């Protein structure tokens, strides 16, 4: 699977290329890769703090695993990700963070799914996140039409 998104904000353009290979590894392991490139949307664009927009990349290497359980209608999705930041937002050129997560899907209606998840992010580069480790949750409602 491959996806490409172009996102336009007030000050930057983002190109996001996402690849996954669901049948390349045995079992329920799925490797993925995301390349994210961002640059200023025009001449002399600056951030809200007045600094110049820093053009750069983030390379995200992901491994997912679906754990089947009898108690849930859908598998528990275990995920791990490590990111290399290559100048995006003025960050250093280094391994920036690792994230570990747990999520699952719960059908609400025929076309709607609720996807809760909990994640632990370990910061490895102070120019990316000075707060070090972060625990967060995502509550997603997905509608297919």
SERO-4910 file (N, C-alpha, C, O; in steps of 0.05 Angstrom, whole numbers):
BEGIN
 pado doro    nc1    nc2    nc3   cac1   cac2   cac3    cc1    cc2    cc3    oc1    oc2    oc3
  Unk    A     17    -23      0      0      0      0     18     25      0     38     25     13
  Unk    A     10     45    -15     25     70    -16      5     93    -16    -14     92    -31
  Unk    A     10    113      0     -7    137     -1     10    161     -3     34    161      5
  Unk    A     -1    183    -13     14    208    -16     -6    230     -8    -28    232    -19
  Unk    A      2    247     10    -15    270     18      1    295     14     25    297     19
  Unk    A    -13    316      4     -1    343      3    -19    360     21    -43    362     17
  Unk    A     -7    371     42    -22    387     61    -13    416     60     11    421     61
  Unk    A    -31    434     57    -24    463     55    -34    477     81    -58    476     86
  Unk    A    -16    488     95    -23    504    119    -18    533    112    -12    540     89
  Unk    A    -21    551    131    -17    580    126     12    586    119     17    605    104
  Unk    A     31    571    128     59    578    124     76    556    111     99    562    102
  Unk    A     67    532    109     83    511     97     68    492     79     43    491     79
  Unk    A     83    478     62     73    456     47     85    431     59    108    431     67
  Unk    A     69    410     60     79    384     70     74    362     49     52    361     38
  Unk    A     93    346     44     91    322     27     95    298     46    115    296     59
  Unk    A     75    280     46     77    257     63     73    232     46     51    228     34
  Unk    A     93    215     45     92    191     29     92    167     49    110    165     66
  Unk    A     72    150     48     69    128     67     68    102     51     53     99     32
  Unk    A     84     83     61     85     56     48     82     35     70     92     38     92
  Unk    A     68     14     64     66     -9     82     67    -35     65     59    -35     42
  Unk    A     76    -56     78     80    -81     65     67   -103     82     80   -116     97
  Unk    A     40   -106     79     25   -124     98     31   -154     95     24   -169    113
  Unk    A     42   -163     73     46   -191     69     76   -199     66     82   -221     56
  Unk    A     94   -181     73    122   -186     68    135   -202     91    154   -217     87
  Unk    A    124   -200    115    134   -215    139    114   -236    147     90   -233    143
  Unk    A    124   -258    159    105   -279    169     88   -269    192     95   -249    205
  Unk    A     67   -283    197     50   -277    220     34   -251    214     28   -245    192
  Unk    A     29   -237    235     14   -212    233     31   -187    235     21   -165    242
  Unk    A     57   -189    229     75   -166    229     73   -151    203     73   -162    181
  Unk    A     71   -124    205     69   -107    182     89    -84    185     85    -66    201
  Unk    A    110    -83    168    128    -61    168    117    -38    151    102    -42    132
  Unk    A    125    -13    159    116     10    144    138     32    145    155     31    162
  Unk    A    136     50    126    155     72    125    140     97    117    123     97     99
  Unk    A    145    120    130    133    145    123    155    166    120    172    169    137
  Unk    A    155    179     97    174    201     91    157    227     91    138    229     76
  Unk    A    165    246    108    150    271    111    170    294    105    190    296    118
  Unk    A    163    310     85    179    333     77    162    358     80    139    359     71
  Unk    A    174    379     91    159    404     95    177    428     88    201    428     93
  Unk    A    165    448     75    180    472     67    162    496     67    137    493     66
  Unk    A    173    520     68    157    545     68    140    547     44    149    540     22
  Unk    A    115    558     47     96    559     25    101    583      6     88    585    -14
  Unk    A    119    600     13    125    623     -4    150    637      6    163    628     25
  Unk    A    157    659     -7    181    673      1    176    687     28    154    697     33
  Unk    A    197    688     44    197    702     69    176    693     89    167    709    105
  Unk    A    167    668     87    149    658    107    164    654    133    186    644    134
  Unk    A    151    661    155    163    657    181    143    643    200    119    642    194
  Unk    A    153    631    221    135    619    241    122    641    258    129    664    255
  Unk    A    104    633    275     90    653    292    110    667    310    105    690    319
  Unk    A    132    654    317    152    667    334    171    685    318    188    698    330
  Unk    A    167    686    292    184    704    275    208    690    263    222    703    248
  Unk    A    213    665    270    236    651    259    230    641    230    206    637    224
  Unk    A    250    638    214    246    627    187    237    598    189    245    583    207
  Unk    A    221    590    169    212    562    167    236    545    161    251    552    142
  Unk    A    240    524    176    262    506    171    253    483    154    236    466    163
  Unk    A    263    481    130    256    459    112    270    434    121    293    434    131
  Unk    A    256    411    118    269    386    126    251    362    124    228    363    115
  Unk    A    263    340    132    250    313    130    246    301    157    260    308    176
  Unk    A    227    282    159    226    263    181    221    236    168    203    233    151
  Unk    A    237    216    175    235    189    165    225    172    188    238    170    209
  Unk    A    202    159    184    190    143    206    190    113    197    179    106    176
  Unk    A    201     96    214    203     68    209    185     54    230    188     57    254
  Unk    A    165     39    220    143     29    236    141     -2    233    145    -13    212
  Unk    A    134    -15    256    128    -43    255    103    -47    272    101    -40    295
  Unk    A     82    -59    259     57    -64    272     52    -94    275     62   -110    259
  Unk    A     36   -101    295     29   -129    299      0   -130    309     -7   -115    327
  Unk    A    -16   -147    296    -44   -151    305    -46   -176    322    -41   -198    313
  Unk    A    -53   -172    347    -56   -194    367    -85   -201    369   -101   -185    379
  Unk    A    -92   -226    361   -119   -235    363   -126   -242    391   -111   -255    405
  Unk    A   -150   -234    400   -160   -240    427   -189   -249    425   -203   -240    408
  Unk    A   -196   -267    442   -224   -277    442   -243   -256    454   -267   -257    448
  Unk    A   -233   -239    471   -250   -220    486   -258   -196    469   -278   -183    475
  Unk    A   -244   -190    447   -250   -166    431   -258   -175    403   -249   -195    392
  Unk    A   -276   -159    390   -285   -166    363   -264   -162    342   -265   -175    321
  Unk    A   -244   -145    348   -222   -140    329   -196   -144    344   -195   -142    369
  Unk    A   -174   -148    330   -148   -152    344   -138   -127    358   -145   -105    351
  Unk    A   -121   -131    378   -106   -109    390    -83   -103    371    -68   -121    363
  Unk    A    -80    -78    364    -58    -70    346    -35    -59    362    -38    -38    375
  Unk    A    -13    -73    362     12    -64    376     29    -50    355     33    -61    333
  Unk    A     40    -27    362     56    -13    342     81     -2    355     82      4    379
  Unk    A    102     -1    339    127     11    348    138     28    324    134     21    301
  Unk    A    150     50    331    159     69    311    184     83    321    187     90    344
  Unk    A    203     87    303    227    102    309    230    123    286    225    116    263
  Unk    A    237    148    294    238    169    274    266    182    273    279    186    293
  Unk    A    274    187    248    299    203    243    291    230    233    279    231    211
  Unk    A    297    251    247    290    278    239    314    290    225    337    290    235
  Unk    A    309    300    201    330    310    184    326    340    178    322    348    155
  Unk    A    326    356    200    324    385    197    296    397    198    294    422    199
  Unk    A    275    381    198    248    392    198    243    410    222    248    401    245
  Unk    A    234    434    218    228    453    240    252    462    255    250    472    277
  Unk    A    276    460    243    300    469    256    311    448    275    331    454    290
  Unk    A    300    424    276    310    403    293    337    392    283    344    396    260
  Unk    A    351    380    301    377    368    294    373    344    275    351    334    272
  Unk    A    395    336    263    395    314    245    403    289    262    427    283    265
  Unk    A    383    275    272    388    253    290    363    237    294    341    244    286
  Unk    A    367    213    307    344    197    315    329    214    336    341    221    357
  Unk    A    303    219    332    289    238    348    271    226    369    269    236    392
  Unk    A    257    205    362    238    193    382    232    164    374    235    155    351
  Unk    A    222    149    394    210    123    390    183    123    403    180    134    425
  Unk    A    163    111    390    136    110    400    126     82    401    130     67    381
  Unk    A    113     74    422    101     47    425     72     51    431     65     68    448
  Unk    A     55     35    418     26     40    421     10     14    422     19     -7    414
  Unk    A    -15     18    431    -35     -3    433    -62      9    426    -70     29    437
  Unk    A    -76     -3    406   -102      7    398   -119    -17    388   -109    -39    385
  Unk    A   -145    -11    384   -163    -31    374   -187    -17    361   -192      6    366
  Unk    A   -201    -31    345   -225    -20    331   -250    -32    344   -251    -56    351
  Unk    A   -271    -15    346   -296    -23    357   -318    -13    338   -321     11    335
  Unk    A   -333    -32    325   -354    -23    307   -376     -8    322   -385    -18    343
  Unk    A   -385     14    311   -408     29    323   -432     25    306   -454     19    316
  Unk    A   -429     29    280   -450     23    260   -437      8    237   -413      3    238
  Unk    A   -452      3    216   -441    -10    192   -417      6    180   -398     -6    171
  Unk    A   -420     32    180   -399     49    168   -382     64    187   -364     79    179
  Unk    A   -387     61    213   -372     77    233   -357     60    253   -368     40    262
  Unk    A   -332     67    258   -315     52    276   -302     71    296   -292     92    289
  Unk    A   -301     63    321   -287     78    342   -260     64    347   -259     40    351
  Unk    A   -238     80    347   -211     69    350   -197     83    373   -185    104    368
  Unk    A   -197     72    397   -182     84    419   -153     73    418   -149     50    410
  Unk    A   -134     89    427   -106     80    428    -91     95    450    -97    118    456
  Unk    A    -71     82    461    -54     94    481    -25     90    471    -18     69    460
  Unk    A     -9    111    475     18    111    464     38    123    484     32    140    500
  Unk    A     63    113    482     85    123    498    107    131    479    117    115    463
  Unk    A    114    157    480    135    167    462    160    174    479    158    188    499
  Unk    A    182    163    471    208    168    484    224    187    466    231    180    443
  Unk    A    230    210    477    246    230    462    275    224    463    286    217    484
  Unk    A    289    226    440    317    221    439    334    245    431    358    244    430
  Unk    A    320    267    424    334    291    413    321    316    425    297    320    419
  Unk    A    335    332    440    324    355    453    315    377    434    297    392    441
  Unk    A    326    378    409    317    398    391    289    391    379    277    408    366
  Unk    A    280    367    383    253    358    374    233    362    396    211    373    392
  Unk    A    240    352    421    221    353    443    237    355    469    251    336    477
  Unk    A    236    378    482    251    381    507    237    369    531    248    368    553
  Unk    A    212    360    527    197    349    549    203    320    555    192    308    573
  Unk    A    220    308    539    228    280    542    204    262    536    191    266    515
  Unk    A    198    243    553    178    223    548    150    234    551    144    251    568
  Unk    A    132    225    533    104    234    533     86    209    531     91    192    514
  Unk    A     65    208    547     44    188    544     19    203    535     11    223    546
  Unk    A      6    192    514    -18    205    504    -37    184    493    -30    161    488
  Unk    A    -62    193    489    -82    175    478    -95    188    454    -95    213    452
  Unk    A   -104    172    435   -119    181    412   -146    168    412   -148    144    416
  Unk    A   -167    184    408   -194    174    406   -204    181    378   -209    204    372
  Unk    A   -206    161    360   -212    166    332   -240    154    326   -246    132    334
  Unk    A   -256    170    311   -281    160    301   -279    160    271   -275    182    259
  Unk    A   -280    137    258   -276    134    229   -303    128    216   -317    110    225
  Unk    A   -309    143    195   -334    138    180   -327    132    151   -313    148    138
  Unk    A   -337    110    141   -332    102    113   -357    109     97   -380    102    105
  Unk    A   -354    122     74   -376    127     57   -369    124     28   -385    127     10
***
